[in-house]
Amino acid sequence: MSEAVEILVVAPLMPFLMDALRGQYTVHDRLHVSDPAAFAAVAPRIRAVVANGEAKVPRELIAQLPALEMISVFGVGYDGVDVPAAHERNIPVTNTPEVLNDDVADLALGLLLSIARRIPQADRFVRDGEWLKGPIPLARKVAGSRLGIVGIGRIGQAIAHRALAFNMEVAYTARSPRAGLPYTYHADAKSLAAAVDFLVVITPGGAATRGMINAEVLQALGPQGYLVNVARGTVVDQPALVEALKAGVIAGAALDVFIDEPNVPPELRAMPNVVLTPHIGSGTRQTREAMAKLTFDNLLAHFAGQPLLTPVDA
């Protein structure tokens, strides 16, 4: 029966996931965008949607799919999916938690080290022959510094665990204190920022966190402080960040995510006190393959009448 199942892919996916999907289902790849007329003809037969973490699956699209049974997201974030609209119709949503924790935490520490020790800038310094003219300016020590984590879920805790190896003093903010964690809790991002040297953002995206890291938080972080964002671009007020970097309100930033990816403001790209990466938090082959397998296995479980592996509750 599964061979006859028709699914809609709403975002670019890794080739190994697309190959697996096409081997099991009839796949309509972004047909709703490329050919709306053809999509209207097949929409009544679509039984599943496959998205990535940046994809949009709004209420309007869900309403166009009367036979829709589930939405499987390739990614831990699902803020582009209208989960309440799906749940109103008893349509489950799944994502791929856990399998990317290590990669995102590794990148967060890598970005922190990169901006503090100015590793990309030092690489360019050597390549451009500047070393021949004299030594590079001194950088910022990481070991023993104070780390603030905005969001202390699985990835946030993995970041904290890594930071302990650098003898960093760890604090965090979340909706409420987490029992059993040995780190200092702050009630909000502003209070946390005022108490740390490095502020790492790893809270979920969505309306509840939009613009959470605003001008006030950046002011609290201060001229010796650094921002690292491996969450969602929406969590940071990007124009406020640009202004803070221009004015020296904070010392620097390392960013893996942006508001309008892949468009990055020219001001950020030109700044010497910024490190930029192209949303590669889970960007290793091993992890992307594990995410693809979990995305695919959730679909298999659903159409086999078995419990979903990683359903989204909220």
Phi, psi and omega in degrees: 000324186296333180298331183273352183293132178257132181232156178247123172266126188252006182204161176299134180235159178301142181305322182292331175284317178300320179297318179295318180297315182293334177285344185244331188228170168271114189257128172252105188272102177053036181296331181295338179263316187282329184209080183304325180294314178295323178298318180301328181287325183263346185308320180296345182257355182288123183251347178210151174242136174244127184232170167250181186293341181258358186286157176254123172233080185281170179305322183297320179290317179301321181294336180278357186240082185294337181263007185299132182244333179199161176233121181250121185255125175275088183152160178278327179277143180220028184292343176278351180265131176280083184298317177302320179297321178294315183292333175301331179257015181059035176263113180287152176240134176239158175222192184234067179286173174072309189294341180253004183305310185296316182297315181293319178295319177300315182295320179303314178291324177297317178294319179300313178296321183296317183282325181289313182268001176055047185295312177298322180293323179292324176299313179295325180302318179288313183298324183275002178078011182292333181299330180297338183268349182147174184286156177285148177302153181293153183251194184254131178290142179259311183305132178082001180276179185256126182247129174248133182244122178267099185106119186236043173283206184300315182289319178302319178292326177293323176295314180301317180300317179293322182296330180298330178294339176264012180057034179278148175271117190257134172225166183207164169228147178201179181299331178203160179299146178259121181298140175088356179268136184273014186261155180288133180263138172238143187288336182209168185294326181296314179298318179296314182301323182292343186255002188229169176262326180234128179247113181256127183257121179216031177274154178299155174279192181110177185300325185293335183244005183300125178068018182302318178271090187253189183300323180295318178295318179295321176298320179292325179297319168086171189291351175254002187261155181234141177254135174234124181240113175237023183261261175224148178301329183293339183290334180255135172287095189298315176300321178295323178296315179302314180296321180295321178291319178299318187271358182075020177296323171236164185282327182179176181212148173233121192231129174255350185223154187215166184295312188236065182295141005268018179278118179246131182307136179305326180300317179294318182294336183268347187281135180282345182257031181226139172245131185236135172228152189271064177051062184246024183309316179256021192277055166240151182299320182300315182286319179297324177293322177294321177295318179298317179298318180292320176302313181292317182294328175296319176297313179302316181299315182299310185285350173265001180074023181257162179299141177293148183283317185220070179286149175271130184277319189255000000 
